[in-house]
Amino acid sequence: MSAATILRDLGVDPDAPASSLSAVQLVEAVARRLHPPTDPEPRWLPTRKAATYLGVSPATLRRYASESDTIERREGAGRAPDQYLVSSLDAYREAQRRDYSAAA
């Protein structure tokens, strides 16, 4: 991969004179590439995908959600599946891992 390609990927004009690029601009371009802005919209997964995400069956996920205040669920309308907030699934998994580690 050439330097021009890397600069272009970083959003920096590779044809610009080197003196016109400040170190700050280059560092900011690299930072944008390494840490893209997060999506402000929360991610929701339908039941089957959420269950797969946790590594359990859909029935087990429903049971976990009914027994836990951690997992956020919104009901689907009609035949649409329920949806689960990914960040709440992550929090639930982390809490379970901590509880398991503490018990061991």
Phi, psi and omega in degrees: 000130183278163178297322179297319179296317180297314179299317180298318178298331180276355180084020179252137180289113182291342180271354179290143178300143183302327182291340181278346179266117177276159177300324180296316180299318181294317179296319178296321178296318178295317180298319177298323181289318182285326182230078180296155180302141180281152179287123182291340180279131176293148179268129176244142178240141174293165188310308184298317180291323178295320178296316178298320179302320179273347181080031179229174177279161177303322180295319178294320177299317179299319179295314177303315182295323181286333181268350187238144173271351184284319186279119178270127182230140171239134184287139176282151179273133178063238182270359179292141180288156171297159178234148184236136181285124185300317181298328178286328175294319177298317180296319179297313181298318179296318179297319179295320179295318178297316179298320180293318180295321181292326182284336184281000000 
